[in-house]
């Protein structure tokens, strides 16, 4: 295997211009989200690359103008050998004011070993190095025994869960690598869910009646929904502080379970007492929790707060959690992903990383979230392992180090060659583990 890895390393160095060319092509597609609905050309390119690599492909629309491309390359002995799923997203975040960029955002600029352009770090760099790794194996004539699957999804940046649409179609594998931004560390992640809390009065009152609401003899049992939302926010802060001292998880700083009041909306205009107020919150949770559990905790706590308020007791807060799109529904979910430290594939990946980089592999938890959570939620053992630094992701003059892209390709190609030539254990339940599209 070491001889093969050395061949992979030499070929990667010789062909590095091809890696840059793949990334240059991907970055040139302006797949910004929002507005999204703009990935068809980019996905057609990925499809062509996969077809040239011997993959069978299928595709479907997540939203009009945003397609998912999934590829299957069947191994010579699929029933007996381990399968692998490679996953990445094609959408990138908005550029903002282009005048603030030194380098053009949709053109690759090389300078002192760095490649600049929107998406180079998050995560077209990881997409490019993954495709390049597959090309290296093809050029070396390596034929895998287990199946390889490739998912090029959309919607990750807007919580539109393109990866969820893949698992909803029954796509599975024995192990998955999401090549999202991780600085070549092996990551799991916490989870995120957004929610809307609404306070709504049964009656609507003119501003001129406020004086009759605020003293005992006024005769109107009413309230401003905006003022009552302040109590809800205070209750959320109380729960957040409670979580900070009662919840913990390895590799996360204390207090990583947060409840962020992100957006507040309410009222009609200055001539009315606000009869409705809506609060948009973002909740981070640990891998040993589900979004259903944390949503239930929040609801129970806030309803208890409401029961202690004479008006809210009869006008209790309403809750709406998650959603399939930050653009269409103003809501999203990213399940958490734990890392199975005993999984055979993790040991192989760590070994390949150390062999190529000469550095011990770091296994940790990401401070952000990715589509990897949807794979884990579907029962697919998965990790995040990709090039790029979070400091550079979403930034003006986004960049990635060329040597990281090359290193990722070398590690990934070696890992694929080894993992997809690993026999399944006799005790493995093939009926569940067999990768099927």
Beta strands, then each sheet from edge to edge (+ up, - down):
strand 1: 56-63
strand 2: 66-73
strand 3: 84-89
strand 4: 109-111
strand 5: 114-116
strand 6: 148-153
strand 7: 176-178
strand 8: 186-189
strand 9: 191-200
strand 10: 205-206
strand 11: 259-266
strand 12: 272-273
strand 13: 276-285
strand 14: 318-321
strand 15: 333-334
strand 16: 363-366
strand 17: 382-384
strand 18: 399-401
sheet 1: 1+ 2- 6+ 3+ 7+ 17+
sheet 2: 4+ 5- 18+
sheet 3: 8+ 16+
sheet 4: 11+ 13- 9+ 14-
sheet 5: 11+ 13- 9+ 15-
sheet 6: 10+ 12-
end
